[in-house]
Amino acid sequence: MNEDTLLQEIADVVQILNAAGASWNWPVDQIGTIALRRWNSFPRRNKSKSPTRDDRIRDLIKGFQAHFEPDIPYTHVDDWRAIVEPIVDVLELNSK
């Protein structure tokens, strides 16, 4: 799958979450770009030979926090997990 299609799928997931009441006030295109960049750079930054899904989720949460809340993290980790898990579903499906 090409990058533009993958970014659109991530944007669709975020829009569905927003429509369901999870209000993410950050630009959807930035969310997708950050998610894809962190996903692709994970092996370089983490030397684990068998990373788990939860390792990938925690890494993506860390990346979002660093980008969107660099000074003081206001958003609870459970709220981050709520947006990250569906994005990871999309990324896992398209990285096989």
Contacts in CASP RR format, 6 or more apart in sequence:
PFRMAT RR
TARGET T0000
AUTHOR 0000-0000-0000
METHOD contacts of the structure
MODEL  1
MNEDTLLQEIADVVQILNAAGASWNWPVDQIGTIALRRWNSFPRRNKSKS
PTRDDRIRDLIKGFQAHFEPDIPYTHVDDWRAIVEPIVDVLELNSK
1 94 0 8 1.000
3 36 0 8 1.000
6 36 0 8 1.000
6 90 0 8 1.000
6 91 0 8 1.000
6 94 0 8 1.000
7 29 0 8 1.000
7 32 0 8 1.000
7 33 0 8 1.000
7 36 0 8 1.000
9 90 0 8 1.000
9 94 0 8 1.000
10 28 0 8 1.000
10 31 0 8 1.000
10 32 0 8 1.000
10 35 0 8 1.000
10 36 0 8 1.000
10 87 0 8 1.000
10 90 0 8 1.000
10 91 0 8 1.000
11 28 0 8 1.000
11 29 0 8 1.000
11 31 0 8 1.000
11 32 0 8 1.000
13 86 0 8 1.000
13 87 0 8 1.000
13 89 0 8 1.000
13 90 0 8 1.000
14 24 0 8 1.000
14 28 0 8 1.000
14 31 0 8 1.000
14 32 0 8 1.000
14 83 0 8 1.000
14 87 0 8 1.000
15 28 0 8 1.000
16 86 0 8 1.000
17 24 0 8 1.000
17 82 0 8 1.000
17 83 0 8 1.000
17 86 0 8 1.000
18 24 0 8 1.000
22 79 0 8 1.000
22 82 0 8 1.000
22 83 0 8 1.000
24 31 0 8 1.000
24 83 0 8 1.000
26 68 0 8 1.000
30 67 0 8 1.000
31 64 0 8 1.000
31 83 0 8 1.000
31 87 0 8 1.000
32 87 0 8 1.000
34 63 0 8 1.000
34 64 0 8 1.000
34 67 0 8 1.000
35 60 0 8 1.000
35 64 0 8 1.000
35 84 0 8 1.000
35 87 0 8 1.000
35 91 0 8 1.000
36 91 0 8 1.000
38 59 0 8 1.000
38 60 0 8 1.000
38 63 0 8 1.000
39 56 0 8 1.000
39 60 0 8 1.000
39 91 0 8 1.000
39 95 0 8 1.000
42 51 0 8 1.000
42 56 0 8 1.000
42 59 0 8 1.000
43 51 0 8 1.000
45 59 0 8 1.000
46 55 0 8 1.000
46 59 0 8 1.000
48 55 0 8 1.000
53 88 0 8 1.000
53 92 0 8 1.000
56 88 0 8 1.000
57 81 0 8 1.000
57 84 0 8 1.000
57 85 0 8 1.000
57 88 0 8 1.000
60 84 0 8 1.000
60 87 0 8 1.000
60 88 0 8 1.000
61 77 0 8 1.000
61 80 0 8 1.000
61 81 0 8 1.000
61 84 0 8 1.000
64 80 0 8 1.000
64 83 0 8 1.000
64 84 0 8 1.000
65 73 0 8 1.000
65 75 0 8 1.000
65 80 0 8 1.000
68 75 0 8 1.000
69 75 0 8 1.000
END
